[in-house]
Amino acid sequence: MRYRTFIAMALALCLGLLTACSGGASATSDSLSYEQIKGSGLANLCPQVADSRRDAIAITPNQSYTIRAMCLQPTAFLVKPEPLVKGKETKFVQTKPLTRASYTIDQVSGTLTADKDGRLKMVEQSGFDFQPVTVQLPDGERVPLLFSIKGLVAQSPSEEINPSTNFTGAFDVPAYRTAGFLDPKGRGVSLGYDSAVGLPPQADADEFRKQNQKVFDVAKGDLSLQVKQVDAGTGEISGVFESIQPSDSDFGSREPLDVKIQGVFYARLEPEAT
């Protein structure tokens, strides 16, 4: 009887090890169910091209490409805090993301073309091109931001896509919240009260003006994409990126902070039918 118990325990242990190993090996496959992905952080990961793939994809002026499944996965958020002494320059400091692993930009599509001089131009058109994120500075201050590449237009002097191609360009950064959002005092851009002070004439005072007069502004950010791996057979490219954009300004009631976002990216190029 003891031997049967021992054998049953050994089989259970072996089966457990096999299950764990098989689960890790299939983490990158497309056959995982929702329950297997839920809470694992796998949905926040971008695909990557093998490091050994160092091909080149020539882009001719009469040929345009469609960008599909573009993905940007942040690995670090750095914020330039307000200086303790007015007028003194501060440096970017590392922060801790407070948002769960759901801030990857994914399934972005666009176009890639070359002008008559061979310079490449990348234009973002649609997809999940922004994600809300909140990070925390070392002193405990929390900084909300909208990680974005909306409306990205980037260019490269290179005449082909190779492991040394670098795209730089600008993009739009919408407000962190929508125009229908109301602050704790019931004030908003398109809804809510005009002011939240006891005496209405004081609503236009300098100390209350920014909090009362909400403005939905679209700011600008800069992005750099450095291609590292290229698979000419599949049209896949991957590499690293760095963007600098402003944080949330709470509809203009406070000065935004500069945020530097670093990470990896992936995209697939498909030639358009002529």
HELIX and SHEET records of a PDB file:
HELIX    1   1 ARG A    2  ALA A   25  1                                  24    
HELIX    2   2 SER A   26  THR A   28  5                                   3    
HELIX    3   3 TYR A   34  ILE A   37  1                                   4    
HELIX    4   4 LEU A   42  ASN A   44  5                                   3    
HELIX    5   5 PRO A  200  ASP A  204  5                                   5    
HELIX    6   6 ASP A  206  ASN A  212  1                                   7    
SHEET    1   A 2 ILE A  57  ALA A  58  0                                        
SHEET    2   A 2 GLU A 160  ILE A 161 -1                                        
SHEET    1   B 9 VAL A  93  GLN A  94  0                                        
SHEET    2   B 9 TYR A  65  LYS A  80 -1                                        
SHEET    3   B 9 ILE A 105  ALA A 114 -1                                        
SHEET    4   B 9 LEU A 120  PHE A 128 -1                                        
SHEET    5   B 9 LYS A 150  SER A 156 -1                                        
SHEET    6   B 9 ASN A 166  VAL A 173 -1                                        
SHEET    7   B 9 ALA A 219  ASP A 231 -1                                        
SHEET    8   B 9 GLU A 236  PRO A 246 -1                                        
SHEET    9   B 9 ASP A 258  PRO A 271 -1                                        
SHEET    1   C 3 LYS A  96  PRO A  97  0                                        
SHEET    2   C 3 PHE A 130  GLN A 136 -1                                        
SHEET    3   C 3 ARG A 142  SER A 148 -1                                        
END                                                                             
